[in-house]
Amino acid sequence: MRFFCSDLHLGGNEVLERENRPFEDWFSYASYQIKEINKVADIGDEVYVLGDFLNCNDREIENTLYFVKYIHADVILIIGN
């Protein structure tokens, strides 16, 4: 199956504050998102992230790409704005 999502903004606390997302920190938010993706997507599936998988600075890129390996499906990241 193919799944599509966008605007996860993983890797930093900025989006949690800006959008009032109910998570203690970026780690708990990223863990939750990965768990939710894995509930529906599995090995052999594809997850297309249509932009803004993470906020773009060096720290967030390193932190966030660490989480991609925990998604069971193949992940295709499409560059956002």
C-alpha positions in Angstrom: 0.0 0.0 0.0 1.0 3.6 -0.4 0.4 6.1 2.4 0.7 9.9 2.2 1.3 12.5 4.9 2.9 15.9 5.3 4.1 18.6 7.7 5.3 16.4 10.5 8.0 18.9 11.5 9.9 16.4 13.5 13.2 17.1 15.3 12.5 20.2 17.3 10.2 21.8 19.9 9.4 24.8 17.8 6.4 23.3 16.1 5.1 22.0 19.4 5.0 25.5 20.8 3.8 27.2 17.6 0.9 24.8 16.9 0.2 23.9 20.6 0.8 20.2 20.0 0.3 18.3 23.3 3.7 16.7 23.7 6.4 17.3 26.3 9.2 17.5 23.8 10.2 16.6 20.2 11.3 13.1 21.2 7.9 12.1 22.6 6.2 13.8 19.5 8.4 11.9 17.1 8.0 8.6 18.9 4.2 9.1 18.8 4.2 9.8 15.0 6.4 6.8 14.3 4.1 4.6 16.3 1.0 5.9 14.5 2.6 5.4 11.1 3.6 1.8 12.0 0.0 1.0 13.0 -1.1 1.3 9.4 2.1 0.9 7.3 4.3 -2.2 7.4 7.2 -3.8 5.5 6.6 -3.7 1.8 4.4 -0.5 2.1 5.5 3.0 1.1 5.0 6.2 3.1 5.3 9.4 1.1 6.0 12.4 3.2 5.0 15.4 1.1 7.1 18.1 2.5 8.2 19.3 5.9 9.2 16.0 7.5 11.5 18.0 9.7 12.5 21.6 10.3 15.7 22.5 8.5 18.7 23.0 10.7 21.7 20.7 11.3 20.6 19.6 14.8 17.1 18.7 13.7 18.2 16.9 10.6 20.6 14.7 12.6 18.0 14.0 15.4 15.1 13.3 13.0 16.8 11.1 10.5 17.6 8.8 13.4 13.9 8.1 13.6 13.3 7.1 10.0 14.9 3.7 10.5 12.1 2.8 13.0 9.4 3.2 10.4 8.6 -0.3 9.1 7.6 0.9 5.6 9.9 2.4 3.0 9.9 6.2 3.4 10.0 8.6 0.5 10.7 12.1 1.5 9.5 14.8 -0.9 11.2 18.2 -0.4 8.8 20.9 0.9 8.8 24.6 0.7 
